Amino acid sequence: MSKTGLSVILVPAVLIIAFSGCKEQPSSSRAAEPVANAPDKPASAQQAVAQAARKLDFTLTDHNGKEVKLSDYSGKIVVLEWFNYDCPFVKPHYEDATFANLADKYAGKDVVWLAVNSTNYATSETNKQWAQNYELSYPILDDSSGKVGRLFGATNTPHIFIIDRAGRIAYEGAIDNAPLGKVKGEYINYVDKALAELTAGKSVSLAATRPYGCTVKYAN
């Protein structure tokens, strides 16, 4: 990552926008699955993606009123967690400290965890109250305009993006394969697996899964 922008390889995503009332409605409880690799793009398409990727840097305000700029974490691994305190798929992960434990586990390995709230009715005050209630060690960023969420193509809460030290999106998708704590077969925490590989200097073996959860409630 550089101060002038990010060099990011984007995984295609379908933007699902729902303009219902303030309370979240579940989008999908289907267990997350790996996403097949996309076919190679022609050179012109690759150049277009690379050019668009440079615009993925952003500045948002956290729940304490501090400005956070993505490019300030150049050379670090950054986890972006799309968040909504009203989503029933998000709440269990906070009750069980899924996100908090991962943030703490990798904090000493140059990993930065940032929650992003793109919910149209979210406020810094409600974000701050949530952060205090769960004693979070990482910030919740206010993106109630939805600009950053749309920029990344975030579709669900939770929806995770991991940016590697070189500024590329190394993983995007679900936190794990257990929506609402329900898992078929062996439990897999995709984010933990990806971070373990990245912090060991390896490539991520599974770059994308289908995110589950509530649709992001973007502003219109």
MIDOSE-1310 file (N, C-alpha, C; in nm, 2 decimals, decimal comma, always signed):
residues 220
mskt	+0,08/-0,12/+0,00/+0,00/+0,00/+0,00/+0,09/+0,12/+0,00; +0,05/+0,22/-0,07/+0,12/+0,35/-0,08/+0,04/+0,46/-0,03; +0,10/+0,57/-0,01/+0,03/+0,69/+0,03/-0,06/+0,75/-0,08; -0,03/+0,71/-0,20/-0,10/+0,76/-0,32/-0,22/+0,67/-0,36
glsv	-0,22/+0,55/-0,30/-0,34/+0,47/-0,33/-0,30/+0,32/-0,31; -0,39/+0,24/-0,34/-0,37/+0,09/-0,32/-0,36/+0,02/-0,45; -0,28/-0,08/-0,46/-0,27/-0,17/-0,57/-0,35/-0,29/-0,53; -0,47/-0,30/-0,58/-0,56/-0,41/-0,52/-0,61/-0,49/-0,63
ilvp	-0,61/-0,62/-0,61/-0,67/-0,71/-0,71/-0,81/-0,74/-0,65; -0,92/-0,70/-0,72/-1,05/-0,71/-0,68/-1,11/-0,84/-0,71; -1,19/-0,90/-0,62/-1,27/-1,02/-0,65/-1,40/-0,97/-0,69; -1,46/-1,01/-0,80/-1,59/-0,96/-0,85/-1,70/-0,99/-0,74
avli	-1,78/-0,89/-0,72/-1,89/-0,91/-0,62/-2,02/-0,85/-0,68; -2,13/-0,90/-0,64/-2,26/-0,85/-0,68/-2,31/-0,76/-0,57; -2,34/-0,64/-0,59/-2,38/-0,54/-0,49/-2,53/-0,56/-0,47; -2,57/-0,60/-0,35/-2,71/-0,61/-0,32/-2,75/-0,50/-0,22
iafs	-2,84/-0,42/-0,27/-2,88/-0,30/-0,19/-3,02/-0,32/-0,14; -3,05/-0,30/-0,02/-3,19/-0,32/+0,03/-3,22/-0,19/+0,11; -3,34/-0,13/+0,08/-3,38/-0,01/+0,15/-3,51/-0,04/+0,22; -3,49/-0,12/+0,33/-3,60/-0,15/+0,41/-3,60/-0,06/+0,54
gcke	-3,67/-0,09/+0,64/-3,67/-0,01/+0,76/-3,53/-0,02/+0,83; -3,53/+0,03/+0,95/-3,40/+0,04/+1,03/-3,35/-0,09/+1,07; -3,44/-0,19/+1,10/-3,39/-0,32/+1,15/-3,35/-0,41/+1,04; -3,24/-0,48/+1,06/-3,19/-0,57/+0,96/-3,27/-0,69/+0,94
qpss	-3,28/-0,74/+0,82/-3,35/-0,86/+0,78/-3,24/-0,96/+0,73; -3,24/-1,08/+0,77/-3,14/-1,18/+0,73/-3,14/-1,19/+0,58; -3,02/-1,20/+0,52/-3,01/-1,21/+0,37/-2,99/-1,36/+0,34; -2,90/-1,43/+0,41/-2,87/-1,57/+0,38/-2,81/-1,63/+0,50
sraa	-2,86/-1,75/+0,53/-2,80/-1,83/+0,64/-2,73/-1,95/+0,58; -2,72/-1,96/+0,45/-2,65/-2,07/+0,39/-2,50/-2,06/+0,42; -2,44/-2,18/+0,45/-2,30/-2,18/+0,49/-2,22/-2,13/+0,38; -2,11/-2,05/+0,41/-2,02/-2,00/+0,31/-1,95/-2,11/+0,24
epva	-1,93/-2,08/+0,11/-1,87/-2,18/+0,02/-1,75/-2,11/-0,05; -1,65/-2,18/-0,09/-1,54/-2,12/-0,17/-1,60/-2,08/-0,31; -1,54/-1,97/-0,36/-1,58/-1,92/-0,49/-1,48/-1,96/-0,59; -1,53/-2,01/-0,70/-1,43/-2,06/-0,81/-1,35/-1,94/-0,86
napd	-1,23/-1,97/-0,90/-1,15/-1,87/-0,96/-1,21/-1,81/-1,08; -1,20/-1,68/-1,10/-1,26/-1,61/-1,22/-1,16/-1,64/-1,33; -1,22/-1,64/-1,46/-1,13/-1,66/-1,57/-1,04/-1,54/-1,59; -0,93/-1,57/-1,66/-0,83/-1,46/-1,68/-0,90/-1,35/-1,76
kpas	-0,86/-1,22/-1,73/-0,92/-1,11/-1,81/-0,82/-1,07/-1,92; -0,87/-1,01/-2,03/-0,77/-0,96/-2,13/-0,69/-0,85/-2,07; -0,58/-0,81/-2,14/-0,49/-0,71/-2,08/-0,56/-0,58/-2,06; -0,65/-0,54/-2,15/-0,72/-0,41/-2,14/-0,81/-0,41/-2,02
aqqa	-0,87/-0,52/-1,99/-0,96/-0,53/-1,87/-0,88/-0,52/-1,74; -0,76/-0,59/-1,74/-0,67/-0,59/-1,63/-0,62/-0,45/-1,60; -0,59/-0,37/-1,70/-0,54/-0,24/-1,69/-0,65/-0,15/-1,63; -0,78/-0,17/-1,67/-0,89/-0,09/-1,62/-0,91/-0,12/-1,47
vaqa	-0,90/-0,25/-1,43/-0,92/-0,29/-1,29/-0,80/-0,22/-1,21; -0,68/-0,23/-1,26/-0,57/-0,17/-1,19/-0,58/-0,02/-1,17; -0,63/+0,04/-1,27/-0,65/+0,19/-1,26/-0,76/+0,22/-1,16; -0,87/+0,14/-1,16/-0,98/+0,17/-1,06/-0,93/+0,14/-0,92
arkl	-0,84/+0,04/-0,91/-0,80/-0,01/-0,78/-0,72/+0,10/-0,70; -0,66/+0,19/-0,78/-0,58/+0,30/-0,71/-0,67/+0,39/-0,63; -0,80/+0,39/-0,66/-0,89/+0,48/-0,59/-0,95/+0,42/-0,46; -0,90/+0,30/-0,42/-0,96/+0,24/-0,31/-0,91/+0,29/-0,17
dftl	-0,82/+0,38/-0,17/-0,79/+0,44/-0,05/-0,90/+0,53/+0,01; -0,91/+0,54/+0,14/-1,03/+0,62/+0,19/-0,99/+0,68/+0,33; -1,06/+0,78/+0,37/-1,05/+0,83/+0,50/-1,19/+0,84/+0,56; -1,20/+0,78/+0,68/-1,33/+0,77/+0,75/-1,30/+0,81/+0,90
tdhn	-1,41/+0,85/+0,97/-1,39/+0,89/+1,11/-1,44/+0,77/+1,20; -1,36/+0,74/+1,30/-1,39/+0,63/+1,39/-1,49/+0,67/+1,50; -1,52/+0,58/+1,59/-1,62/+0,61/+1,69/-1,58/+0,70/+1,79; -1,45/+0,73/+1,80/-1,39/+0,84/+1,89/-1,37/+0,97/+1,82
gkev	-1,41/+0,98/+1,69/-1,39/+1,11/+1,62/-1,26/+1,12/+1,56; -1,18/+1,02/+1,55/-1,04/+1,02/+1,49/-1,05/+0,98/+1,35; -0,98/+1,06/+1,26/-0,98/+1,02/+1,12/-0,88/+0,91/+1,10; -0,93/+0,81/+1,02/-0,85/+0,69/+0,99/-0,84/+0,68/+0,84
klsd	-0,71/+0,68/+0,79/-0,69/+0,67/+0,65/-0,62/+0,53/+0,62; -0,68/+0,46/+0,52/-0,64/+0,33/+0,49/-0,49/+0,33/+0,45; -0,44/+0,42/+0,37/-0,31/+0,42/+0,32/-0,20/+0,45/+0,43; -0,25/+0,49/+0,55/-0,16/+0,51/+0,66/-0,10/+0,38/+0,71
ysgk	-0,17/+0,27/+0,67/-0,13/+0,13/+0,72/-0,05/+0,06/+0,61; +0,02/+0,14/+0,52/+0,10/+0,08/+0,42/+0,20/-0,01/+0,48; +0,22/-0,13/+0,42/+0,31/-0,23/+0,47/+0,26/-0,32/+0,57; +0,13/-0,30/+0,62/+0,07/-0,39/+0,71/-0,04/-0,47/+0,65
ivvl	-0,09/-0,57/+0,72/-0,20/-0,64/+0,67/-0,33/-0,58/+0,74; -0,43/-0,55/+0,66/-0,55/-0,48/+0,71/-0,67/-0,57/+0,69; -0,74/-0,58/+0,79/-0,87/-0,65/+0,79/-0,98/-0,55/+0,79; -1,07/-0,55/+0,69/-1,19/-0,47/+0,69/-1,31/-0,55/+0,72
ewfn	-1,38/-0,53/+0,82/-1,50/-0,60/+0,86/-1,62/-0,52/+0,85; -1,71/-0,55/+0,75/-1,83/-0,48/+0,73/-1,93/-0,52/+0,84; -1,99/-0,42/+0,91/-2,05/-0,43/+1,04/-2,18/-0,36/+1,04; -2,28/-0,42/+1,12/-2,40/-0,35/+1,15/-2,45/-0,41/+1,28
ydcp	-2,47/-0,33/+1,38/-2,51/-0,37/+1,52/-2,65/-0,43/+1,52; -2,73/-0,40/+1,42/-2,87/-0,46/+1,42/-2,88/-0,60/+1,35; -2,77/-0,64/+1,29/-2,78/-0,76/+1,21/-2,76/-0,89/+1,30; -2,86/-0,98/+1,29/-2,86/-1,10/+1,37/-2,74/-1,19/+1,34
fvkp	-2,68/-1,17/+1,22/-2,56/-1,26/+1,18/-2,43/-1,20/+1,24; -2,44/-1,07/+1,28/-2,32/-1,00/+1,33/-2,31/-1,02/+1,48; -2,43/-1,01/+1,55/-2,43/-1,01/+1,70/-2,37/-1,14/+1,76; -2,39/-1,26/+1,71/-2,33/-1,38/+1,77/-2,18/-1,37/+1,77
hyed	-2,12/-1,31/+1,66/-1,97/-1,30/+1,65/-1,92/-1,20/+1,76; -2,00/-1,11/+1,80/-1,96/-1,02/+1,91/-1,98/-1,08/+2,05; -2,09/-1,16/+2,06/-2,12/-1,23/+2,18/-2,01/-1,33/+2,21; -1,96/-1,40/+2,10/-1,86/-1,50/+2,12/-1,72/-1,44/+2,10
atfa	-1,71/-1,31/+2,07/-1,58/-1,25/+2,05/-1,50/-1,30/+1,94; -1,57/-1,35/+1,83/-1,50/-1,40/+1,71/-1,40/-1,30/+1,65; -1,45/-1,18/+1,63/-1,37/-1,08/+1,57/-1,26/-1,03/+1,67; -1,31/-1,00/+1,79/-1,22/-0,94/+1,89/-1,10/-1,03/+1,92
nlad	-1,13/-1,16/+1,92/-1,02/-1,26/+1,95/-0,92/-1,26/+1,84; -0,97/-1,26/+1,71/-0,88/-1,26/+1,60/-0,79/-1,13/+1,59; -0,86/-1,02/+1,62/-0,79/-0,89/+1,62/-0,68/-0,89/+1,72; -0,70/-0,95/+1,84/-0,60/-0,95/+1,95/-0,49/-1,05/+1,91
kyag	-0,54/-1,17/+1,85/-0,44/-1,27/+1,82/-0,33/-1,23/+1,72; -0,37/-1,14/+1,63/-0,27/-1,10/+1,52/-0,22/-0,96/+1,54; -0,26/-0,89/+1,65/-0,22/-0,75/+1,67/-0,07/-0,73/+1,67; +0,00/-0,83/+1,72/+0,14/-0,82/+1,73/+0,22/-0,87/+1,61
kdvv	+0,14/-0,89/+1,50/+0,20/-0,94/+1,38/+0,17/-0,85/+1,26; +0,17/-0,72/+1,30/+0,14/-0,61/+1,20/+0,01/-0,63/+1,12; -0,09/-0,67/+1,20/-0,23/-0,69/+1,14/-0,32/-0,58/+1,21; -0,38/-0,50/+1,12/-0,47/-0,40/+1,17/-0,62/-0,44/+1,14
wlav	-0,70/-0,43/+1,24/-0,84/-0,47/+1,22/-0,93/-0,34/+1,23; -1,01/-0,32/+1,12/-1,10/-0,21/+1,12/-1,24/-0,25/+1,09; -1,34/-0,22/+1,17/-1,48/-0,24/+1,14/-1,53/-0,12/+1,06; -1,62/-0,15/+0,96/-1,67/-0,04/+0,88/-1,83/-0,05/+0,89
nstn	-1,89/+0,05/+0,93/-2,04/+0,05/+0,93/-2,10/+0,14/+0,82; -2,15/+0,07/+0,72/-2,20/+0,14/+0,60/-2,36/+0,15/+0,61; -2,41/+0,12/+0,73/-2,56/+0,13/+0,75/-2,60/+0,28/+0,74; -2,71/+0,30/+0,66/-2,75/+0,44/+0,63/-2,79/+0,52/+0,76
yats	-2,84/+0,45/+0,86/-2,89/+0,51/+0,98/-2,79/+0,51/+1,09; -2,68/+0,46/+1,07/-2,58/+0,45/+1,18/-2,52/+0,58/+1,21; -2,48/+0,60/+1,34/-2,42/+0,72/+1,39/-2,29/+0,69/+1,46; -2,21/+0,79/+1,48/-2,08/+0,77/+1,56/-2,12/+0,74/+1,70
etnk	-2,23/+0,79/+1,75/-2,27/+0,77/+1,89/-2,30/+0,62/+1,91; -2,38/+0,56/+1,82/-2,42/+0,42/+1,83/-2,30/+0,33/+1,81; -2,21/+0,37/+1,72/-2,09/+0,29/+1,70/-2,01/+0,29/+1,83; -2,00/+0,41/+1,89/-1,92/+0,42/+2,01/-1,98/+0,34/+2,13
qwaq	-2,11/+0,34/+2,14/-2,17/+0,27/+2,24/-2,15/+0,12/+2,23; -2,15/+0,07/+2,10/-2,13/-0,07/+2,08/-1,98/-0,10/+2,11; -1,89/-0,02/+2,07/-1,75/-0,05/+2,09/-1,72/-0,05/+2,24; -1,78/+0,04/+2,32/-1,77/+0,04/+2,46/-1,83/-0,08/+2,53
nyel	-1,95/-0,12/+2,48/-2,01/-0,24/+2,54/-1,93/-0,36/+2,53; -1,86/-0,38/+2,41/-1,79/-0,50/+2,39/-1,63/-0,48/+2,41; -1,60/-0,36/+2,46/-1,46/-0,33/+2,50/-1,37/-0,36/+2,38; -1,40/-0,31/+2,26/-1,33/-0,34/+2,14/-1,19/-0,27/+2,14
sypi	-1,09/-0,35/+2,09/-0,95/-0,29/+2,08/-0,93/-0,23/+1,95; -1,03/-0,23/+1,86/-1,02/-0,18/+1,72/-1,14/-0,08/+1,70; -1,12/+0,01/+1,60/-1,22/+0,11/+1,58/-1,34/+0,07/+1,49; -1,45/+0,13/+1,51/-1,56/+0,12/+1,42/-1,57/+0,25/+1,33
ldds	-1,56/+0,24/+1,20/-1,55/+0,35/+1,12/-1,69/+0,39/+1,06; -1,73/+0,51/+1,06/-1,86/+0,56/+1,01/-1,85/+0,58/+0,86; -1,93/+0,49/+0,79/-1,94/+0,51/+0,65/-2,09/+0,51/+0,61; -2,17/+0,59/+0,69/-2,31/+0,59/+0,67/-2,35/+0,64/+0,53
sgkv	-2,26/+0,71/+0,47/-2,29/+0,75/+0,33/-2,29/+0,64/+0,23; -2,22/+0,53/+0,27/-2,21/+0,41/+0,19/-2,10/+0,42/+0,08; -2,02/+0,53/+0,08/-1,93/+0,55/-0,03/-1,82/+0,44/-0,03; -1,76/+0,41/+0,09/-1,65/+0,31/+0,10/-1,71/+0,17/+0,08
grlf	-1,82/+0,14/+0,13/-1,88/+0,01/+0,11/-1,91/-0,02/-0,03; -1,96/+0,08/-0,10/-1,98/+0,06/-0,25/-1,85/+0,05/-0,32; -1,75/+0,12/-0,28/-1,62/+0,12/-0,34/-1,56/-0,02/-0,34; -1,57/-0,09/-0,23/-1,52/-0,22/-0,21/-1,62/-0,33/-0,26
gatn	-1,74/-0,29/-0,28/-1,84/-0,39/-0,32/-1,89/-0,48/-0,21; -1,89/-0,42/-0,09/-1,94/-0,50/+0,03/-2,09/-0,52/+0,02; -2,13/-0,64/+0,03/-2,27/-0,68/+0,01/-2,35/-0,72/+0,14; -2,27/-0,77/+0,23/-2,33/-0,83/+0,35/-2,27/-0,78/+0,48
tphi	-2,34/-0,80/+0,59/-2,28/-0,79/+0,72/-2,29/-0,92/+0,79; -2,18/-0,99/+0,83/-2,04/-0,94/+0,81/-1,99/-0,98/+0,67; -1,90/-0,89/+0,62/-1,83/-0,92/+0,49/-1,69/-0,88/+0,52; -1,60/-0,97/+0,50/-1,46/-0,94/+0,53/-1,37/-0,92/+0,41
fiid	-1,28/-0,82/+0,41/-1,18/-0,80/+0,31/-1,04/-0,80/+0,38; -0,95/-0,88/+0,34/-0,81/-0,87/+0,39/-0,72/-0,82/+0,29; -0,65/-0,71/+0,32/-0,55/-0,65/+0,23/-0,41/-0,69/+0,28; -0,33/-0,74/+0,18/-0,20/-0,78/+0,22/-0,10/-0,67/+0,23
ragr	+0,03/-0,70/+0,26/+0,13/-0,60/+0,28/+0,16/-0,52/+0,15; +0,13/-0,58/+0,04/+0,16/-0,52/-0,09/+0,04/-0,44/-0,14; -0,07/-0,43/-0,06/-0,18/-0,35/-0,09/-0,28/-0,42/-0,18; -0,28/-0,56/-0,19/-0,37/-0,63/-0,27/-0,48/-0,70/-0,18
iaye	-0,60/-0,71/-0,23/-0,70/-0,79/-0,16/-0,66/-0,93/-0,17; -0,62/-0,99/-0,06/-0,58/-1,13/-0,05/-0,69/-1,22/-0,02; -0,80/-1,17/+0,04/-0,92/-1,26/+0,08/-1,04/-1,17/+0,09; -1,15/-1,22/+0,04/-1,28/-1,15/+0,07/-1,39/-1,25/+0,08
gaid	-1,48/-1,23/+0,17/-1,59/-1,32/+0,19/-1,64/-1,33/+0,33; -1,67/-1,45/+0,37/-1,73/-1,48/+0,50/-1,62/-1,49/+0,60; -1,66/-1,47/+0,73/-1,56/-1,49/+0,84/-1,54/-1,64/+0,86; -1,64/-1,72/+0,84/-1,63/-1,86/+0,87/-1,74/-1,94/+0,79
napl	-1,76/-2,06/+0,82/-1,86/-2,14/+0,75/-1,97/-2,18/+0,85; -2,00/-2,09/+0,95/-2,10/-2,12/+1,05/-2,19/-2,00/+1,07; -2,28/-1,97/+0,97/-2,38/-1,86/+1,00/-2,47/-1,89/+1,11; -2,48/-1,80/+1,20/-2,56/-1,81/+1,32/-2,52/-1,93/+1,41
gkvk	-2,39/-1,96/+1,40/-2,33/-2,06/+1,48/-2,36/-2,21/+1,43; -2,42/-2,22/+1,31/-2,46/-2,35/+1,26/-2,36/-2,39/+1,15; -2,30/-2,50/+1,17/-2,20/-2,55/+1,08/-2,23/-2,70/+1,04; -2,21/-2,73/+0,91/-2,21/-2,87/+0,87/-2,07/-2,92/+0,85
geyi	-2,04/-3,02/+0,92/-1,90/-3,08/+0,91/-1,80/-3,00/+0,99; -1,68/-2,99/+0,95/-1,57/-2,93/+1,03/-1,58/-2,78/+1,02; -1,57/-2,71/+1,14/-1,57/-2,57/+1,14/-1,44/-2,51/+1,08; -1,46/-2,41/+1,00/-1,35/-2,34/+0,93/-1,36/-2,19/+0,95
nyvd	-1,26/-2,13/+1,01/-1,26/-1,98/+1,02/-1,17/-1,94/+0,91; -1,23/-1,89/+0,80/-1,16/-1,85/+0,68/-1,06/-1,74/+0,70; -1,10/-1,64/+0,79/-1,01/-1,53/+0,81/-0,89/-1,56/+0,90; -0,91/-1,65/+1,00/-0,80/-1,70/+1,08/-0,70/-1,77/+0,99
kala	-0,75/-1,85/+0,90/-0,67/-1,93/+0,81/-0,59/-1,84/+0,72; -0,65/-1,74/+0,66/-0,59/-1,65/+0,57/-0,48/-1,56/+0,64; -0,51/-1,52/+0,76/-0,42/-1,44/+0,84/-0,30/-1,52/+0,88; -0,32/-1,64/+0,92/-0,21/-1,73/+0,96/-0,11/-1,75/+0,84
elta	-0,17/-1,76/+0,72/-0,09/-1,78/+0,60/-0,01/-1,65/+0,57; -0,08/-1,54/+0,57/-0,02/-1,41/+0,53/+0,09/-1,38/+0,63; +0,07/-1,39/+0,76/+0,17/-1,36/+0,86/+0,29/-1,45/+0,86; +0,27/-1,57/+0,80/+0,38/-1,66/+0,78/+0,46/-1,64/+0,65
gksv	+0,41/-1,54/+0,57/+0,48/-1,51/+0,45/+0,43/-1,59/+0,33; +0,32/-1,66/+0,35/+0,26/-1,74/+0,25/+0,15/-1,67/+0,17; +0,11/-1,73/+0,05/+0,00/-1,68/-0,02/-0,13/-1,74/+0,04; -0,24/-1,67/+0,03/-0,36/-1,72/+0,08/-0,41/-1,84/-0,01
slaa	-0,44/-1,95/+0,05/-0,48/-2,07/-0,02/-0,63/-2,06/-0,07; -0,71/-1,99/+0,00/-0,85/-1,97/-0,04/-0,88/-1,82/-0,04; -0,89/-1,76/-0,16/-0,90/-1,62/-0,18/-1,04/-1,56/-0,16; -1,14/-1,64/-0,18/-1,27/-1,59/-0,18/-1,37/-1,69/-0,13
trpy	-1,47/-1,65/-0,05/-1,59/-1,73/-0,02/-1,71/-1,64/-0,04; -1,83/-1,70/-0,04/-1,95/-1,63/-0,05/-1,99/-1,58/+0,09; -2,00/-1,45/+0,11/-2,04/-1,40/+0,24/-2,18/-1,43/+0,28; -2,21/-1,46/+0,40/-2,35/-1,47/+0,45/-2,38/-1,35/+0,53
gctv	-2,51/-1,34/+0,57/-2,55/-1,24/+0,66/-2,66/-1,15/+0,61; -2,67/-1,03/+0,66/-2,77/-0,93/+0,62/-2,72/-0,85/+0,51; -2,81/-0,80/+0,42/-2,76/-0,71/+0,32/-2,72/-0,58/+0,38; -2,62/-0,51/+0,32/-2,58/-0,38/+0,37/-2,69/-0,28/+0,34
kyan	-2,73/-0,21/+0,44/-2,84/-0,11/+0,43/-2,79/+0,03/+0,39; -2,76/+0,03/+0,26/-2,69/+0,15/+0,20/-2,79/+0,27/+0,19; -2,74/+0,39/+0,20/-2,82/+0,51/+0,18/-2,85/+0,52/+0,03; -2,97/+0,57/-0,01/-3,01/+0,59/-0,15/-2,97/+0,72/-0,20
